[in-house]
Amino acid sequence: MARYLALWEADYAKLPTDPKERRSGYEEAIDFLKQEMKKGLIKDWGSFVGTTNGFIIYEGTEVEVGNSVQHFVPFYIFKVYPISSLEQTEEVTKALSK
């Protein structure tokens, strides 16, 4: 199964200014993240202290990751990168000499 690093950041222009509305949105996002973790799609999640951005480690297909990311649009902006394991990187390195 492929792994992906998703870097996310809140889009301040789209977030509610009312703290109660913003809290409600955050709670909905947290509930969704927990569901994705239970399903096994999200392997790790974190936010960078003192900011409104962070990361997600996904393990799944492009479609599964795409569907998950779309759940947060337009309130969050994502950059998603495929991740190679050490073993995969070693294979690529060995292929250089062929």
C-alpha positions in Angstrom: 0.0 0.0 0.0 1.3 3.4 -0.9 2.1 6.0 1.8 1.8 9.8 1.5 2.8 12.8 3.5 0.1 15.5 3.5 1.2 18.9 4.8 -1.9 21.0 5.7 -2.5 24.6 6.7 -5.6 26.4 7.6 -6.9 29.0 5.2 -7.6 32.0 7.5 -9.8 33.6 4.8 -12.2 30.7 5.0 -12.2 30.0 8.8 -15.1 31.4 10.9 -14.1 34.3 13.0 -16.6 33.4 15.8 -14.7 31.2 18.3 -17.8 28.9 18.8 -18.2 28.3 15.1 -14.5 27.7 14.7 -14.5 25.2 17.6 -17.5 23.4 16.1 -15.6 23.1 12.8 -12.4 21.9 14.6 -14.4 19.2 16.5 -16.0 18.0 13.3 -12.5 17.7 11.7 -11.2 15.8 14.7 -14.1 13.4 14.6 -13.4 12.7 10.9 -9.7 12.2 11.5 -10.4 9.7 14.2 -12.7 7.8 11.8 -10.0 7.8 9.2 -7.5 6.5 11.8 -9.9 3.7 12.8 -10.2 2.7 9.2 -6.4 2.6 8.9 -6.1 5.2 6.2 -4.4 7.7 8.5 -1.3 6.4 10.3 -0.2 9.5 12.0 -1.4 13.1 12.5 0.1 16.1 14.1 -0.1 19.9 14.3 2.9 22.2 14.6 2.8 23.8 18.0 1.9 27.5 17.9 0.6 27.3 14.3 -2.5 26.3 12.4 -0.7 23.8 10.2 0.6 20.3 10.4 0.9 16.9 8.8 -0.9 13.6 8.1 0.7 10.3 7.1 -1.7 8.4 4.9 -1.5 4.7 3.8 -3.9 3.9 0.9 -4.7 4.5 -2.7 -4.6 7.9 -4.5 -8.4 7.9 -4.5 -8.7 7.2 -0.8 -6.2 9.9 0.1 -7.9 12.3 -2.4 -11.3 11.7 -0.9 -10.0 12.2 2.6 -8.2 15.5 1.7 -11.3 16.8 -0.1 -13.3 16.5 3.1 -11.3 19.5 4.5 -11.6 21.8 1.5 -12.0 24.8 1.4 -11.0 25.4 5.0 -7.5 23.8 4.7 -4.9 23.8 2.0 -3.0 20.5 1.4 0.3 19.6 -0.3 0.5 15.8 -0.7 3.7 13.9 -1.4 4.2 10.1 -2.0 6.7 8.6 0.4 9.3 6.0 -0.5 10.5 3.6 2.2 14.2 3.0 2.9 14.0 -0.3 0.9 12.4 1.4 -2.1 15.0 4.1 -2.0 17.7 1.4 -1.9 16.2 -0.3 -5.0 16.4 3.0 -6.8 20.0 3.5 -5.7 21.0 0.1 -6.9 19.4 0.7 -10.3 21.8 3.6 -10.9 24.6 1.1 -11.6 22.7 -1.0 -14.1 
